[in-house]
Structure formats: structure tokens, C-alpha cells
Amino acid sequence: MNNLGQALLEYLLLMVFGVLLTTNVVGTLSESTSEKFGRLAHVLSINLSTGVCEEACFFRAYENDTKK
């Protein structure tokens, strides 16, 4: 019966370690992915925005409906 208790305790400790390790890895990956998609969304929103800029256009190709 003593071997069974020790095996059960070792199994539980391994499971807890595995769960903690997996949680940390998933948390790190989700933070990294969230930051990358946030940066991508920011760049796309700046570069793909449409509208009229009459004076201070950052990109000359994005001047919409302006006449100079």
C-alpha cells in the first residue's frame, strides 16, 4: 500500500508541474501573439486608412479627392 501512495503522489506532482508549465507557455505565447497582432493592426489602420488629406499627407499616394 505504501508503494501505491508514493506512486500516486509522484503522479500528482508530475501532473501539477505539467499544468503549471503548460499554463506559463500558453500565457507567454498569447501575450506575444497579442502584441504582434496589435502592432499589425496599428500599421494596417495607418497605412490603409482612406479619407481626404488636403495638406499634410504622410504618403503622397493616399491623397484622395484632393486637387492641387
VEXKOLDREN-584906 format. One record per residue: x negated, y negated, z of N, C-alpha, C in turn; residue in one letter. Coordinates in pm, whole numbers, plus 50000, padded with zeros to 5 digits. Atoms other than C-alpha are relative to their C-alpha. Example, Ala and Ser with C-alpha at 12.3 -4.5 7.8 and 13.67 -1.06 7.14 Angstrom:
BEGIN
499115011950000487705045050780499104988050000A;500825011949994486335010650714500774989150073S;
//
This chain:
BEGIN
499185011950000500005000050000499134987550000M;500885011449993497044976850066499514996149860N;500445002750136495814980149704501094993249919N;498885005850070499274971549576500154985150037L;499905013949956499374939549783498884991549943G;501135007550055495924929149668500184997849850Q;499785001350144496774935949304501094989749971A;498925009650018499994915949337499504985850025L;500565013249969498144886749497499064995249889L;500895003750110495474887049225500804996449875E;499145002750115498164888248957500674986350014Y;499365012949978499984858649111499014988549988L;501015010450011496784838349142499594997749854L;500335001550141495914845348778501134992949924L;498865006450066499414835148669500054985150033M;499995014049960499244802748868498874992549930V;501125006150070495814795048722500324998049852F;499625000950141497104802048370501034989249975G;498975010350014500144779948419499394986150017V;500645013049980498034751148554499124996249881L;500875002650114495524754248272500834996349876L;499135002750114498274755348008500674986450012T;499365012949977500044725548162499044988549973T;500995010550024496864704748158499664998649852N;500325000550142496054714147799501144993749921V;498845005550070499574706347678500144985150030V;499925014249964499584673147867498974991749926G;501065007250070496274662647714500314999049851T;499685000250143497354672247363501184990849971L;498835008550026500694654447393499634985250013S;500455013949987499014622247514499214995749877E;500835003150116496504623547230500864998449875S;499125000650117499194630546971500894987850006T;499155011849984501424603247110499254987349964S;500815011850031498614577647087499754998949850E;500285000250143497774587646730501234996249920K;498795003550072501374585746612500414985650028F;499715013949969501804552546790499154990649916G;500885008250083498804538146609500425000649854R;499564998450139500014552346277501284992249975L;498765007450016503474537746328499744985049998A;500335014349998501954503846410499404995749867H;500645003450126499774503846099501025000249886V;499014999250106502634515045878501024988850008L;499025010949987505014489246019499414986749956S;500635012450045502504461645949499815000349848I;500354999450142501444473545604501185002449908N;498874996850086504814484845475501204991050025L;498865008849974506994457045609500264991449877S;499635008450113508894437345349500624987350050T;499425012749962510104402045356499374988949919G;500515011550072509214367545239498954993150086V;501045007649931505954351545341499544989249904C;500265010950093505574317745182498614994250015E;501275006949982502334305145335498875009250043E;501134992849941500224328745545500165015049985A;499914985550022500444363145387498635006250026C;501264993349972497804386845514499515007149874F;500324993550127497904407245192500714992549889F;499405007450111498494388444870501025008749924R;499094991350074500244418744717501375000850063A;498734998749932503044416244972500854987449995Y;499205012150011504314382144874501275003449921E;498734996450062507974388744800500824987549976N;499095011050035510224363644622499404986450028D;500595013249980507744335244653499524994649867T;500455006550124506874310544381498994989350039K;501045009949971503684290544385499734991649878K;
//
